Amino acid sequence: MHNPLSFLDFSARRRLTALRPRLYRLAYAWCHDGHLADDLAQDALAKALVRGGQLREEEAMESWLFSILNNCWRDHLRARREFADIDTLDEVILSTEPGPDRHYASRQTTARVRDAIAALPMAQRQVITLVDIEECAYAQVAKILEVPVGTVMSRLSRARQALKQRLLAEEAKCPPLLRRVK
C-alpha cells in the first residue's frame, strides 16, 4: 500500500511542524478567534502533508504553506456564506485583559495596533500581516494571495496609511499616562 506521506523526508516534516506557530499567528491575525486559528493552522498542515508532492522547491515551503492557509481561510469564509466579499469584511478584535502593571503600557499599545489591524478590510489585513508581521517578500505575498505584486504594494500602502491615521487619532483621544511622583 502506498503511503501518502512518503514524499516528505523527516527533515521536511519537521520543518513543516516548526512553521505551525507562524501559521497560527497568521490565522489568528486574520480571524481573531484562537480556536478557529488553531483549526486553520492544523488544516493547512494536514493538507501540506498530504499534498507535499506538489512542493517543487523546499526553499519555497513557507510561502507554499501560507498559500495553503490562505485557501483554508477562504474555504472557511465560503462555508459561512455570511459575507459576499471578503475584501469588505471588517471584524472587531476582542480586547485583551491588561497584564501586570509593568507591562500595561506595552499591552495597551499592542491592543491598539491589533484593533487597528482588525478594522482594516480583509485584503489589507492579509497583506499587512504577511509583509509586516510575518516578514514575507512582496513577490511571496503575491503568490500566496494569488494577486499581482502591484496589488500587494497598493494594498500595503493603503493599509499602512489607514493604520497610521487610526493610531494617531486614538493617541489624540487617549489621556496621558499617570506619572509617579516622589
Secondary structure, DSSP 4 states (H G I P E B T S, - for coil): ---TTTTS-HHHHHHHHHTHHHHHHHHHHHH--HHHHHHHHHHHHHHHHHTGGG---GGGHHHHHHHHHHHHHHHHHHHH---S-GGG----PPPPPP--GGGHHHHHHHHHHHHHHHTS-HHHHHHHIIIIIS---HHHHHHHHTS-HHHHHHHHHHHHHHHHHHHHHHHHHSPPPP----
